[in-house]
Amino acid sequence: VPPTAGMTTKVVKGSLWTFAGQMLPLGVSLITSPIVIRLLGAEGYGVLILVVLIPTYVSFADFGMGMASTKFGSEAYASGSQEKEARVVRTAALIALLTSLPVATVIFFLSGTLIGWFNVPERLFEEASLSLKLAAVALVLNVLCLIFNTPQLTRLRMDLNTLVNAGFRILGAIAIPIVIYLGGGIAGAMLVLIVVSTLTLLGHIFVSGRLLRELFQMSIERAAIRPMLKFGGALVVGGVAAILLTNSEKLVLTKMTSVENLAFYSAATTLAGMIAMFSGSMIQSLLPAFAQLQSAENRTALTALYSRGVRINLIWLVPGLLALALIAKPFFTVWGGEAFGRESPMPFYILLFGLAFNVLAYLPLTAIMASGRSDILAKVYWIELAPYILLVAWLTSRFGASGAAAAWSIRVVADSAVLFWLAKKVGGVSFTRRARQSFISAFGLLLVPLAAILYYRELNFAVIITTLVITAVYALVVWKVVLETEEITWLTNKLNARFTR
């Protein structure tokens, strides 16, 4: 049975590896995307985003087996049964293949109809339809990737998982503008994504097979089929609503305005999404860790890991938000051109408000999934859906991309409050009142330099000085309020040891 001691260290290290694996491809993409924009134009780039976006609405095609494989595989690994772990992975892969192939087939043959629902320019219609067919093929490959990396996740070997995922994604990001330049267009870009998905899947099978020799046997875990289907089925039901909640403002914006506005808004969400990358990367480490700590004797360790995770996210959240707010306008101008520099900053600033809450909500979300109560998430998401779509339609019709951003931020703030409450009631985990007060204090500090940025609408001396002063005050708040005594002692000892060498 693998030891549970030092789980916080394992989670942090794993999260850092996953974060690096997301940032490196993103860094390459930030370099190559302006080239793609200039090669395709704003409309062509918007169509490319649309084609990539549509399959995300059917990511539930795996029937929740990506998460189910990680949860049940982690429980089998924690019990010391590698044969059972391997059977769980194979069972999840079989179920996911049987459910994703029909969905991909529908997208493949109805690609023209699906593209016709949006304001795609007539000159790009045929290419968009072909590209969506290719995206349907990539969908199945990506579903299997999320399952065959399970042995890496259960062992918290995020270094191996990152090397496989990030390595091929970087190659794809470099290859896409080259293929477009050579005349491949949008369809050529999607063909590159198919090659990347295939290589990633083969990489995961090879690496996971080295970690779990039993992976290449033929049997399945029949006893796990029903609980996995129950867990995954709830994820599917909730996933449909979650996908709509996450992306519906983009489709509404496209329907009510144009694919060009979608490009401006997507640029804002891409930069804003950088702030959620570390917290998002923690899920891959936290889900197997939380799943391995579900027993009664590990309940104290589970609560401690949960509370520490909230504080870790809080510590870096405020300076991260400030950094992105400072660079937003010059970044959009240099990255995408004057039009992006003019249209993308305001939606971006509005998104930052919601992200401050959304980042912390990854912790209770993961705790609820690890407890096996994915059905509760489904209920929450479906209750939120109808009011959210009405809010999106109203605000987008009045304020365009800024309205879409406002609707998204309002929803995630409310959603975060619900998730924290459910994590306490269902998952049995909570963080202290001191942590809540520290978050309010830290978030209040963020409003000062953000107000200065909005007032001056440029990065000038006054904004820089305000930001430096607030950052210093924030560091003091973290040291005095957020960090616990044993954490301060640990940091002090580490710093003393390093500087006294």
Disulfide bonds with the S-S distance in Angstrom:
none
